[in-house]
Amino acid sequence: MDPRGDFLEARGEVTEGAEKPKGGLYRAYVLYQELNGHQKHKIIDVRKFNALMRDRGFGEGQQTIMLRFWTGVTLVFGEGIFSF
């Protein structure tokens, strides 16, 4: 099982031209894992998450020194406890 893949399948959407801040996407991933019963110490860290996102083919961009983002992916908001 690939928890990152599960997260992207459930809450991600591959969209050309989309941009999602790296920190926000990682925080959404962590929240998703916690809400789905994964123990905090088993959730991958941000560096590994970023490496896996690169391996999956998502692009990267930077607006400012503090704002970096993933390109080609966005979050899908759904019903339930994880909805925003």
Secondary structure in CASP SS format (residue, H / E / C, confidence):
PFRMAT SS
TARGET T0000
AUTHOR 0000-0000-0000
METHOD secondary structure of the structure
MODEL  1
M C 1.00
D C 1.00
P H 1.00
R H 1.00
G H 1.00
D H 1.00
F H 1.00
L H 1.00
E H 1.00
A H 1.00
R H 1.00
G E 1.00
E E 1.00
V E 1.00
T E 1.00
E E 1.00
G E 1.00
A E 1.00
E E 1.00
K E 1.00
P E 1.00
K H 1.00
G H 1.00
G H 1.00
L H 1.00
Y H 1.00
R H 1.00
A H 1.00
Y H 1.00
V H 1.00
L H 1.00
Y H 1.00
Q H 1.00
E H 1.00
L H 1.00
N C 1.00
G C 1.00
H C 1.00
Q C 1.00
K H 1.00
H H 1.00
K H 1.00
I C 1.00
I C 1.00
D C 1.00
V H 1.00
R H 1.00
K H 1.00
F H 1.00
N H 1.00
A H 1.00
L H 1.00
M H 1.00
R H 1.00
D H 1.00
R C 1.00
G C 1.00
F C 1.00
G E 1.00
E E 1.00
G E 1.00
Q E 1.00
Q C 1.00
T C 1.00
I C 1.00
M C 1.00
L C 1.00
R E 1.00
F E 1.00
W E 1.00
T E 1.00
G E 1.00
V E 1.00
T E 1.00
L E 1.00
V C 1.00
F C 1.00
G C 1.00
E C 1.00
G C 1.00
I C 1.00
F C 1.00
S C 1.00
F C 1.00
END
